Amino acid sequence: MLFIVDFDGTISKSDTIDALLEKFADDRWQQYEQSWLAGEIDAVTCMSNQLALVEADHIALESFFRTIELDRSFCQFHAFARQFARVVIASDGLDHAIKVSMQHSAFPEVPVFANRLNFEPKGIRMTFPNRQPDCAGGNGNCKCAIANAQRAYPGEKVVLIGDGKSDACLAKRADVVFAKGSLVKHCEKNQIPFIPFSTFNDVVAELQNWPECQISTTLTHQTA
């Protein structure tokens, strides 16, 4: 089993890039945001234009990344899930921000697939090492491609845990979807089955009812 977990608004309690822009950019970032939400531009264009507005030095940015508040119930989820599955973070946000915030909060080390943060003399720039030209969601970090690449074998169960627009494409293809935020509305609109959640405690409570999770964890405890 493979868990693909979103970061912004899912592991973090708010959207990291939005908070970054509110603190270090002028109000023009909101115009790009509205154009993206309306489908007028793709995510890559939106984020590239937004981050070009950021004015802050390296020290200020590193300090900001350490203030990102995370959902601590992710730690309990990870400890439970790793007994029978693999967990990766797939985000259309910033790799460095994710790693710094998780290290600062003493979260478990998890493979991270995200857009690359590059520091400039007075700001930052984003590059897209995981971008796929044919990504149906137009994301900088194609979560469908990550799910396919990270599968240990064809047909391995993929479970998506997410909250927003960058999760919409994978939601159509994942075997199970845990959704909150705008992803709930997307699933309802497109008749995609989903399990609502608020924190990772809700996810664990649901997983404990899955036969494959009960069997795997029992065997793990017996052989430990």
Buried (B, 14 or more C-beta within 10 A) or exposed (E): BBBBBBBBBBBBBEBBBBBBBEEBBEEEBBEBBEBBEEEEBBBBBBBBBBBBBBEBBEEEBBEBBEEBEBBBBBBBBBEBBBBBBBBBBBBBBBBBBBBBBBEBBEBEEBEBBBBBBEBEEEBBEBEBEBBBEEBEBBBBBBBBBBBEEBBEEEEBBBBBBBBBBBBBBBBBBBEBBBBBBBBBEBBEEEEBEBBEBEBBBBBBEBBEEBEEBEEBBEEEEEEE
